[in-house]
Amino acid sequence: MVGLYCEKLETRRRLRRALADSDCRVTDCRKTFEDILLDGASVAVVGLEHYSDEGIRWLRTLSAQGGPAGPSYLVVVPVSLEWVQWMRSSGDSEFQIAWAEEAHERLTRVVARIDPWHQDPIRLLGRRLLASHVLNRPLASVVERVCRTEVDDGSLLPVTSVTSLAEHAGVNPRVLRRYWNTESPVQCTLKEFLSWAVLLWALRERRLDSWETVARGLGLRRRTLERYSARFLGCTLVVAGEDPQRVMRRFREWAAGVVTLPATESPQTGEPVFIPARPSRQGAREMGPPVPMVSWPAPPGFVLPRNDKQELTVFTQQRPRQLHPWRSLPMA
């Protein structure tokens, strides 16, 4: 499901037409939009007419509430220097940007690329973990295998035991547990992580087979899956299978509680300053060390104001804020 928020009626209708093929819920009320996201929306499309600090703070609040398994955010804005500067700053990389002037061409294509990942939330979480953390080889192998990040057709059965997972990672089970307990960004036991992956896979496969057949295919008993459902979802397998929004909501709540976000500084400190490239040495010393720029596509028909056409370099008086790239789906 796609949630769409935009205050201006004309823009809202235009964006809705661009998303005609999607299951879309539309509103011009922020509170209603927040409720839509809580109901399990996978992609949040936010149309903003003007740049404002208040609007940015609201977006950051929404993103933080969604957690590491929350919606992906696509912000549709008109081409302006303020939005270009925001894109090139060292923060807010969790939001994907689409220019309003070309939304009718790109919006459906971008949403179609993002949305399938949200149909399997454990894969979405795995992709964001790999994109935002530098993991050692055994842990990266664990995330790839448990979350099945390399599989598109869902044919790979989930791992059900730590021993089998350790064999896949090429390490001793005790060594793998030690890595997981000391270096993993997921602050739960490895068995709990495996159990969530098994339960989500079983709920998806139940559409084709009976619970007994699904459990037998995993080498488990149905009562094991019932135990997982009662523990994580607070209901039976039958109830969970009939209420996918409940499953998504509980998984997001669990992920928000156990997954460690990268450290970040306050958004009010160390704000980037944009100045022309190749400053004098004295000016460079005053502004601080250079920070690598974030690449961005030049919007069609956009021209920087005079005296600003040369390449820009970002300087900050404090060290750059670490990013939160995994709150939104990394784009291909």
C-alpha positions, 0 to 999 in steps of 0.5 A: 500500500502507498500512502500519499500526502499533499496539501494542494488539491491540484498537485494531489490529484496529479500525483494520484493519477501518476500512481493510478496502478498502485493501491494508494490512500490519499489525504491532505491531513498530516494526522490521517497520513500518520495513521495510514503509515501505521496501518502498514503502508510500504511507501510514503509519498509526500508532496511538498510545495515549499521548503521549510524547516518545519516540513523537514522536521516533520519528515524526520519525525515520521522516518524515526517513528517508522524504524528500520523496517518502516516505509520508504519515503519518496518526497516530491518537490518543485525544483528550487535551490533550497531543495537542491542544497538540502539534497546535497547536504550531509543529512536526510539521505533516508528520503528519496527525491523526485522533482514535481516537474517530472513526477508523472514520468518517474513516480510509478517507476520508482514506486514499482521498484521499491514496493516489492521489497516491502512485501517481504519485510525480513528481506527489506530489513536485511537489505537495509542492514547491509547498506548501513553497517559494515559487517564482518564476513560471517555476519554479512553471510548470516544476514544475507542467508537469513533475510534471503537478500539475494533471492527474488523468487522466494524459493530458498527455504529459511534456515531453522537452526543456528548450527545450519547457519554456522555451517553456511557461514563457514564458522563454528556455532560458538564463534558465530554466536560470539560474533552475533552477540558482540558485533551484530547491530541486531540486539536479540539472540540469533535464534530469535532472528531465525524464528522471525524469518521462519514465521514470516516465510511460513505466513507467506507460503500459507497462501498455497499450502496447509499449515501442516504442509508448510511446517513439514517442508521446514522440518518443523511441527505446526505447534512450533510455528504456533509458538512463534506466532503466539510469542511474536504476534500475540495470536494464532497462526490462523488469525495472523494469516488473515491479518497481514497488517497486524504482522507488518505492524508487530514486525516493525515494532520488534525491529525498532526495539532491537536494531541499533541505528547508526549514531547521529548528531543533533540536526541543529549542529554542524549544518553544512555551508555551501561555498564556491569550490577552490577557496583560499587557504585562509578561507578553508581554514576558517570553514573547516575540513572539506566533506565529500559531496553527495552526488545528485542528478541535475534536474531537467531545465534547472540552472544555478543562479549566476556566480554559482554555476561552478562546482560546489564544495560542502564545508562544516565547522563540525564533523559531518553527521552520520547518515541513516541510509537504511530507513529508506530502501537503497535505490538501484 
